[in-house]
Amino acid sequence: MFRALRLASLRNISVSAKRFGSTLAFIEAQGDVISSASLSSLTAAKQIGQPITAILFGSNAKNASSALNKIDGLDKILIASNSEFDHNLPEFLSPVISNLINETSYDFTHFITPATAMGKNILPRIGALLDVQPISDIIKVEDSSTFIRPIYAGNALITVKSNDSKKLISARPSAFEPIGQTSENSYQIEEITPTLETLQIEWVSENLVKSERPDLSSAKKVVSGGRGLKSKENFETLITPLADALGAGIGATRAAVDSGFVDNSLQVGQTGKVVAPDLYVAVGISGAIQHLAGMKDSKTIVAINKDEEAPIFNVADIGLVGDLFEVVPELTEKVK
């Protein structure tokens, strides 16, 4: 009799512990606009199957939170409005997030961030502070402790199971659709005032590339150029008009970036941005494995290259062998 009651009690404790676990989701925002990558990471958070608490930082955090008004599955929003967070310095963000994850009143068992430059900047720092191994760049959630992520430049997939009590995750934006909306609005908003550490860190300046074109990370169409364009002038003369005609974002290979054709914010590949648009046009790109890792999940891939043996044709849905200096202007005029 005593043993039966004791087993029942242990089962209740197990169920209760599972019920109260929750996920803390880091939300990136530019001014009042939530990044599409953050909306995709919220989809991954929802698939974990626990209540979701979103956290926003900076003086615009409260205004930005209104964009989460009808997000499906959101339980609470934490807002840290300190102006010190306006530039997302990881030296300030990481200790604050680590303290929140350890805060027993919130009972966070998971932390998730988009696998963007910002997410990649804070996740290892948080892992070091908590002494937890991060699980980076996941593309699928199997269950609350098991995830799938690519390795070897995307040529293989590995299933990772974590037994850590705190799981730190980054989600590849192109692998998850942006989270849906609901007609109900039941989340709570809580303002927090974290204590900042005194650090010898100073924000100096930033130099942002501004464009009216679709952002590369979220564009449905992308035109990318490679080393075959030979110069910055050729890149601007050929790639820009074609992208404008298609209403597409612009990307580039690492070789093109290193050669100074475009800013490094436009780099697509293993060490750049990973994109999966509906249409990806690769101009003068041979198809090195590092570049393929950043775009091979695109719905339709069009390759233009004079070398018919170029590896890019192995992943292309449509391939055109020809001189890009003749083909691209003609294609641009036909698109117009």
C-alpha positions in Angstrom: 0.0 0.0 0.0 2.7 2.4 1.0 4.8 1.6 -2.1 1.8 2.2 -4.5 1.2 5.7 -3.0 4.9 6.5 -3.2 5.0 5.6 -6.9 1.9 7.7 -7.6 3.5 10.6 -5.8 6.7 10.4 -7.9 4.7 10.3 -11.1 2.9 13.5 -10.1 6.2 15.2 -9.4 7.5 14.2 -12.8 4.4 15.5 -14.6 4.5 18.7 -12.6 8.1 19.4 -13.4 7.5 18.8 -17.1 4.4 21.1 -17.1 6.2 24.1 -15.6 9.2 24.1 -18.0 9.2 27.0 -20.5 11.2 28.5 -23.3 12.8 31.9 -23.4 13.0 33.3 -27.0 15.4 36.1 -27.9 13.7 38.6 -30.3 15.7 40.8 -32.7 14.1 44.1 -33.8 15.2 47.0 -35.9 13.3 49.9 -34.4 9.7 48.8 -34.2 10.1 45.9 -36.7 10.5 42.4 -35.6 13.0 40.5 -37.8 11.6 37.6 -39.9 14.4 35.4 -38.5 12.9 35.9 -35.0 9.5 34.9 -36.2 11.0 31.7 -37.6 12.8 30.9 -34.4 9.4 31.3 -32.6 8.1 28.5 -34.8 10.9 26.3 -33.6 10.2 27.4 -30.0 6.5 26.4 -30.4 7.6 22.9 -31.7 9.5 22.4 -28.5 6.0 22.2 -26.9 6.3 24.5 -23.9 5.0 27.9 -23.0 7.0 30.6 -24.7 8.4 33.8 -23.1 9.8 36.4 -25.6 12.4 38.9 -24.5 13.1 42.3 -26.2 15.9 44.7 -25.4 16.4 48.4 -26.0 14.5 51.7 -25.8 12.2 50.7 -28.6 11.4 47.3 -27.0 7.9 48.3 -25.8 6.8 49.6 -29.2 8.3 46.6 -31.0 6.4 44.2 -28.7 3.1 45.4 -30.3 4.2 43.5 -33.4 3.9 40.3 -31.4 0.3 41.2 -30.6 -1.3 38.0 -32.0 1.6 35.5 -32.1 0.3 32.0 -31.7 1.6 30.2 -28.5 3.2 33.3 -26.9 2.7 33.2 -23.1 4.6 36.3 -21.9 6.8 39.1 -23.1 9.8 40.5 -21.1 10.9 44.0 -21.9 14.3 45.5 -20.9 14.1 49.1 -22.0 17.6 50.2 -20.9 19.1 52.4 -23.6 22.4 50.5 -23.1 20.8 47.6 -25.0 20.0 49.7 -28.1 23.0 48.4 -30.0 22.7 44.7 -28.9 26.2 44.6 -27.5 26.7 40.9 -26.6 28.8 41.9 -23.6 25.7 43.4 -22.0 23.1 41.0 -23.3 24.7 37.7 -22.5 25.0 38.1 -18.7 21.4 39.4 -18.4 20.0 36.5 -20.4 22.1 34.0 -18.4 20.7 35.4 -15.2 17.2 35.1 -16.5 17.7 31.5 -17.5 19.0 30.7 -14.0 16.1 32.6 -12.3 14.1 29.9 -10.6 10.9 31.9 -10.6 10.7 31.7 -14.5 11.7 28.1 -14.7 13.3 28.4 -18.2 14.5 25.0 -19.5 15.2 26.2 -23.0 16.6 29.3 -24.6 16.3 29.9 -28.4 17.6 32.6 -30.7 17.7 32.9 -34.5 21.0 31.7 -36.0 21.8 35.2 -37.2 25.0 37.2 -36.6 23.5 38.4 -33.4 22.4 35.0 -32.3 25.8 33.5 -33.1 27.4 36.3 -31.1 25.4 35.8 -27.8 24.8 32.0 -27.8 28.4 30.8 -27.1 28.8 33.5 -24.4 25.7 32.4 -22.7 26.9 28.8 -23.0 30.2 29.7 -21.3 28.5 31.6 -18.5 26.1 28.7 -17.8 28.7 25.9 -18.6 26.2 24.4 -21.1 27.0 23.1 -24.6 24.9 25.1 -27.1 23.1 23.4 -30.0 23.5 25.6 -32.9 21.8 26.1 -36.3 19.1 23.5 -35.8 16.8 22.8 -38.8 14.3 20.5 -37.1 12.8 19.8 -33.6 12.3 16.1 -32.9 11.2 16.7 -29.3 12.1 19.0 -26.4 15.6 17.5 -26.0 16.4 16.2 -29.5 17.2 18.3 -32.5 18.6 17.9 -36.1 21.4 20.2 -37.4 23.6 20.2 -40.4 27.4 19.4 -40.3 30.2 19.3 -42.9 28.9 22.4 -44.7 25.4 21.0 -44.9 26.5 17.7 -46.6 25.4 15.6 -43.6 22.8 15.9 -40.8 23.3 15.0 -37.2 20.7 14.2 -34.6 21.7 15.8 -31.2 20.1 14.8 -27.9 20.9 17.0 -24.9 20.6 15.9 -21.3 21.4 19.3 -20.0 18.8 20.9 -17.6 19.2 24.1 -19.6 19.2 23.8 -23.4 20.6 26.6 -25.5 19.5 26.6 -29.1 19.9 28.6 -32.3 17.4 28.0 -35.2 18.3 28.4 -38.8 15.7 30.9 -40.2 15.4 29.3 -43.6 14.4 26.0 -42.0 11.3 27.2 -40.2 8.3 29.2 -41.5 7.5 32.4 -39.6 5.1 31.7 -36.8 1.4 32.1 -37.4 -1.0 34.4 -35.7 -4.1 33.9 -33.7 -7.2 36.0 -33.1 -6.7 35.8 -29.3 -4.3 37.9 -27.2 -3.6 36.4 -23.8 0.1 37.1 -23.1 1.4 39.2 -20.3 3.9 42.0 -20.6 6.5 42.4 -17.8 9.1 45.1 -17.7 12.4 44.1 -16.1 15.3 46.3 -15.0 18.4 44.2 -15.0 21.6 45.3 -13.3 24.3 45.9 -15.9 27.9 44.9 -15.2 30.5 47.6 -15.3 32.5 46.9 -18.4 35.2 48.7 -20.4 32.9 48.6 -23.4 31.9 51.7 -25.5 29.7 51.9 -28.5 31.5 54.1 -31.1 29.6 54.0 -34.4 28.0 51.9 -37.1 27.9 52.1 -40.9 24.8 50.4 -42.3 24.2 49.6 -45.9 20.7 51.1 -46.7 18.7 49.8 -49.7 15.1 49.8 -50.8 15.5 46.3 -52.1 14.2 43.3 -50.1 16.5 42.2 -47.3 18.7 39.3 -48.3 17.6 37.1 -45.3 13.9 37.4 -46.1 13.8 38.0 -49.8 11.6 35.7 -51.9 13.9 36.2 -54.9 17.7 36.6 -54.8 20.2 37.4 -57.5 23.8 36.6 -56.5 27.1 37.3 -58.3 30.5 35.6 -58.0 34.1 35.9 -59.0 33.1 35.6 -62.7 31.9 39.2 -62.8 35.6 40.2 -62.4 35.0 43.7 -61.0 32.8 45.9 -58.7 31.8 47.9 -61.8 30.6 44.8 -63.6 28.7 43.6 -60.5 26.8 46.9 -60.3 26.2 47.1 -64.0 24.9 43.5 -64.4 23.6 42.2 -61.1 21.8 45.4 -59.9 19.6 45.9 -62.9 18.6 42.2 -63.0 17.7 42.2 -59.3 15.7 45.4 -59.8 13.8 43.9 -62.7 12.9 40.8 -60.6 12.3 42.7 -57.4 15.0 40.6 -55.8 17.5 40.9 -53.1 21.2 40.9 -53.9 23.7 38.3 -52.7 27.3 37.4 -53.4 29.9 34.7 -52.9 32.8 35.1 -50.5 35.2 35.5 -53.4 33.2 38.5 -54.7 33.0 40.0 -51.2 36.8 39.5 -50.6 37.4 41.1 -53.9 35.5 44.2 -52.9 32.6 43.8 -55.3 30.0 44.3 -52.5 29.7 44.7 -48.7 30.2 41.6 -46.6 26.6 41.8 -45.3 25.5 40.4 -48.7 27.6 37.3 -48.5 25.8 34.0 -49.0 27.3 30.8 -47.8 28.7 28.8 -44.9 30.4 31.8 -43.4 27.7 34.2 -44.6 23.9 34.2 -44.7 21.9 31.0 -45.3 18.9 31.7 -47.6 16.1 29.7 -49.1 14.2 31.9 -51.4 11.6 30.9 -54.0 14.0 31.9 -56.7 17.9 32.0 -56.6 19.8 33.2 -59.6 23.5 32.5 -59.5 25.5 34.5 -61.9 29.2 33.7 -62.5 29.2 31.4 -59.5 31.2 28.1 -59.8 29.4 26.5 -56.9 32.0 25.9 -54.2 30.8 23.8 -51.3 30.9 26.7 -48.9 28.5 28.7 -51.1 26.2 25.8 -51.8 25.7 25.4 -48.0 24.1 28.8 -47.9 21.6 28.5 -50.8 21.0 24.9 -51.9 17.6 24.8 -50.1 16.2 27.4 -52.5 13.0 26.4 -54.2 14.2 27.1 -57.7 17.9 27.6 -58.6 19.0 29.2 -61.9 22.7 29.1 -62.8 24.4 31.2 -65.5 28.0 30.2 -66.1 30.3 29.7 -69.2 31.8 26.5 -67.7 29.5 23.7 -68.3 31.4 21.6 -65.8 30.8 24.1 -62.9 29.5 22.3 -59.7 26.7 24.9 -59.5 24.9 23.0 -62.3 24.7 19.9 -60.1 22.2 21.7 -57.8 20.6 24.0 -60.4 17.0 23.4 -61.6 17.7 25.6 -64.7 21.2 26.0 -66.1 22.3 28.3 -68.9 25.8 27.8 -70.3 27.0 31.1 -71.8 29.0 34.3 -71.4 27.3 36.2 -68.5 28.3 39.5 -70.1 26.0 38.7 -73.0 23.4 36.6 -71.3 22.6 38.8 -68.3 21.8 42.1 -70.1 19.6 40.1 -72.5 17.8 38.4 -69.7 17.3 41.7 -67.8 15.7 43.2 -70.9 13.4 40.2 -71.3 12.4 40.3 -67.6 11.6 44.0 -67.9 
